[in-house]
Amino acid sequence: MKVLILSCNTGGGHNSAARAVAEEIRRHGDQAEVLDYLCLAGKGVSRLVGDGYVQVVKKAPRIFGVVYQIGMLVSRLMKKSPVYYANGRMAKYLNAYLEEHPADAVVMPHLYPAETITYMKRKGMSLPLTVAVMTDYTCIPFWEETDCDYYVIPHEKLRKGIVRRGLPDEKLLAFGIPVSHACQLNMSKEEARQRLGLDDSKKYLLLAGGSMGASGLVRIAALLLGMLSEEEHLIIICGSNQKVEKHLRGKYENCREVTLVGYTKRMPMYLKACDVVFTKPGGLTSTEAAVVNVPIVHIKPIPGCETENRKFFCKYGMSISGKTSLGQAVHGIRLLHDKEKAGKMMEAQRKTIPADAAGKLYCFLKEKCADK
């Protein structure tokens, strides 16, 4: 079986899901290729779209939130959005690529290639099995105008809302959000700390900014440091936001209570090693933390889908948050010392979040491709 996985560089979650699916397929001896599909039109196009998205999110998150709400309105009022027609222009590039590199299935953890696939279908272009993967705990604008063969959704509890938005119930597969196999490794907290060179006698708070980092890290970090005892330590993972990392290193480079980490590929190990994680409510980051099974404090979300992610996690007892940075810091410190509350949160995570989404998707693809 050969699977083409199409992603896009608008935030790291989509790419993380793509890599998780590819990892699972390759673990079973089948072929998987992960492709930034906008590169088919040229690397400049990919950079323009990806960098533009990231800059808006970093510098003007409120504007992003307004655009998201406009998208929801357009999604309700128009049969086909400008997003559909923009991505339809990628059809000739993707069609040519598939003719030269045939695949048994195409998996898309991003809306944009799903829009392109829909355009191709309507133009009568030949396609293999097509499966979209939603990476947020909500139905973001414009999914309902796509026409893939199947849709992997994050949770069964979201099914009714997604069907109301217009996607056919029979196409929805409630497998969960695919995460790296490393998140499921049976490793103890002590072993994770040993591998990371951490002192096992301390309690650790992990402050993670996600793939793009988050300026809110600066305020949360300052608040937490004012609340830590001698037995507690703060680890800050800045993501790829070099500006925030530089600022934090300038403040805390020589601070014994802080360990600073830039971009890392060992996120599951840091999650396993810590006692409480503070993170923005990205779909992938939140799912990884829940699968690793660590108490979560959700910090300020990027308005839009992250707001919905936080609502979902808090509703089912899988995380806690606060209206302000101070409130979030206080909740986190309390959670660090409340074993009963932390235990209940971790139990809710185990009951609610599927840990083997990538495996379920692999089995589904294998079965469907074998039937052809």
N, C-alpha and C positions, 0 to 999 in steps of 0.2 A: 504494500500500500504506500502510495506517495501523496503527501498532504502539503499543500501550499498554504501558508499562514500569512495573511495580509494585515499589517498594522500601520501605524502612523505616529510620528514623533510629536504628538500633542499631549504631553504628560507621560510619565513613565509607567503608569498602570497598565495601559494597553500593551506596551511592549513586554512588561513583566508577565502578563497573561499569555502573550504569544510565546514567550520563551518557555513558560511552564507547560503549555500544550506540546510544543516541539520536544521538550525534554521527555515527556511521558511517551510520546510516539517512538522516539529513538530508543528508549529503554526497552521497548518490545521488539526492536530490530527492524522497524519500518522507517521509511524516509520522511523527513519533515524539513521544509525550507521556510525560514522566516524572512519576509520581505517588507521593507518600507515601500508601500506600493506607490507613493507619490514620486519616488525616485525613477519610476518608469517614464515619467515626463521630464526627468532631469533633476539632478541633485539641488539645483537652484530653487525649483518648485518646492521640494521637500523642506529646504531651509526656510524659505519665505513663509510657508504655512506654519511649520513647527515653531520657528522663532517668534513669529507674530503672536501665536497663541500664548506661548510661555511668557512673553513680555507683558501682555495684557493681564495675565493672571498674577504675575509678580508685582506689577506697578499700579494696576488699576482693577483690583478684584471686584470693587463695587460695580464698575462698568461691565465686567464679565457677568455679574449677577443680573444686571438689567438686560443684557443681550440674551441671557438664558430665558428670562421671563418673556421677552419678545418672541423668542423661538417657540415657547409653549403656546403663545397666542397664535402665531403664524401656523403652527402645527395643527391647531383646531380649525382654522379658517380656510386654509388652502389645501387643495388636493396634492399639489406638488410644490415644494418649496424651492427657493433659490439654491439651497444646499444640494438638492437633487440634481438640478441642471448643471451646477458647477462640477459635481463629481461625475456626472454623465460624460463630461469631456475627457475623462480618464479611460473611457471604455475602449477606444481604439488601441491604447497602449497595453491595457490588460489583455485584450483579446489577442493581440500579437504575441504577447508573452506566453499565454496559455497554449497557443498553437505551436510555439517553439519548445515549450516546457510543459507537456501534458501532465495533469495531476488527477488523482482519483477523487479528491475532495479539496474544497477551499474553505478555510476557517478564518473568520474575521472578528477579532476582538476590538473592533472600531466601527463606528457608524459609516465613515466615508467610503470604504471599499464596499460595504453593503449597499450603499446608494448606487455605486458604479455597477455592481452585479445586477441590481434591479433594472437599471437602464439597459444593460446588455440583454437581459431576458426579454424585455419588451421590444427590443430590436431584432430578436430571433437569433442572437449569437449563441453558439454552442457552449454549454457550461457543464462541469462536473457537479457532484453533490456540493451544496453551499450551506454552511452553518455559521450563523452570527453568534457572538458571545457578548452578552451585556456585562459590563464591569462596574456598574453602580447599582445600588439598591433602590432603583427607581427606573422608570421608563423615560429616558431623556427625549427632548424634542426630535421628531423626524424618524424615529424607529418605525412608526406606524405606516410610513409611506414606502418602506422597503419591502422586498418580496424575496426573501431567502427561503430555502427549503425547510430549515429549522432554526430555532433560536434557543441558545442556552441562557437561562435566566438565573439570577443569583439565589432565589429562594421560592419555594412553593407558595409562601404567603403573599408574594407579589403577583401571582398569576392573574387574579381577578382584575386588578388595576391595569395590568398590561393588556388584557383582553378588552377592557373598556376603552383603551386607547386605540384599538383597532387591529391588533395582531391576532391571528387565528389561534384558538386554544390548542388545536391538535398539532401545531408547530412548536409549541413551547416545551422545552426540556429543563426541568428544575434540577439541574446537576450542581449548581453553585458556581462560584468564581474560581477558575483554575489558579493554583498557587504552586510554587516550586516544591519539588519533592523534599527539599531540605527542611521545609516547615513541618513535615510529618515525621522526621527522624526521631527515634526513641532515644533522646539524649537528656541526661539529667541537668539540672541547673548547675550543679557542681562541676560537671564535665565541661559545660559551655564556658563557665567562668575560667576554668583552668586553661582551656584552649585560647581564650582571649587575654590571658595574663591578668585576670582580676582577682582581687582579694576576696576569698569566700566568706570571710567574717563580716563583711559589710552588707548593707541593703542598698540596692541600686535602683535609681529612677532613670529611665531612658526617655530622652526628649528628642523626637524624630520629626524632621521637617518634610519628609516625603521626597520624591524625585526632584522637585523644583525648589526645595527648601521653603522657608517661610519666615517672613520678617517678624512674626509673632514670637519666634523662638527667643529673640533678644529679651523681650519683656518677661516671658515665662521663666527663662533661665534666671534672671535677676531676682524674681519673686521666690523661686524655689530655693536658691542659695541662701536667702535670708531665713529660711525655715528649717534647713537641714541640721541634724544633730551630728556629732562626731562619728557615729557609726554609719552614716548615710553618705552616698556618693552620687553625683549627677554625671551621666554620660549624654553628650549632645551629638547627634548625627545631623549634619547640616544639609545633606543631599548635594545636589549640584549647584546650589546657590552660593557661588564663590564670594559674593559681596557680603552675605551674612556670615559666612565662615571667617572671612578676614576680620570682620568687626568683632566676632566672638573671640577669635584668637588674640586680638589686641587687648581684650578685657581679661581673658581667663587663661592665657597661655601658661602662666606660672601659678595658677590656683590649684592647690592640692585636692580640693573637693570636686574638681571637674576634669573629665576626660573628653577631649574634642576629637571628633571623627568627621572627615569630609564624606565624599561619596564612598560607599562600601558595598561589596558583593556578599558580605557576611551578615546581612540584616537578620535572617532567621536565628543565627547564633546569638546576636546581641539581644534579640527578643527573648530567647530562652534564658539568657543569663540574668535578665533584670527582674525586679519585683513588681514594678508598675511602669507602663509606657504611656507617655504623653505624645499624641500624634494628631495631625489634622485628619479629618474623616474621609480620606480617599478610599475608594472601594477596594483596591488591591491591598493597600497598607493595613486597613482595618481587618480584612479577611485574613491576611498573613498573621496578624497579631492574635486573632481568634483561633486560628488553626494551631499555632504554636501554643496557645492557651495561657495568656498573660493578662492580668487586669489592665483595662484601657481607660485613660482619661482623654476624651476628645477635646482638642483645642479649637480655636476659631476656624470655621470652615471657609473655603472659597464659596461664595454665594452660588446656589444652583444645586447641582447634583450632590455636592458634599454636604449641604444642609440636609438633604433627604437621607443620605447615608447615616449621618449622626442621629437623626430621628429614629431610623430603623433600629440601630444598635441600642440606643437608650430605651426604646419602647420594650425591647425583649430582654432588658437587663444585662446586656453584653458589654456596656460601657457606661461611663458617667461623664457629665460635662458641667459647665457653668456658664452663666451669662457674660462673665468678665474673666480676664486673665487671672485676677486675684482669686475669684471663685474656683476656677479650674485648678489653680495651684493648691488651694486649701483642700479641695476634694481629693486631690492626688495624695497629699500627705496623710490625710485621714485614712484613705484606702490602704496606704502602705502599712498602717498599724492596725487595721481592722481585718484580721484573718477570716472571720466569718463572712463579712461582706465580700471580700476578695474571692473567697471560695465559692460563694453563690454566683458571682459574676462569671467565674471560670466554668462552673457547671452549666450556666445558661449558654455560654459559647459552645461547649461540647454538644449540647442538645440541639442548637439552632443552626450552626454553620457546618455545611458539608466539607469534610477535610479532603475528600478524594474526587473532587470535581474533574480534575484532569484525567484521572483513571476512568471515570464514567464516560467522559467524552471520547476517550480513545476506544473503549469497547463499542460504543455506539457507531463510531466511524468505521471500525473494522467490520462490524456486522453489516452495515449498509453497503459498504464497498464490496463485500463478499457476495452480496445478493445481485450485484450488477452483472 
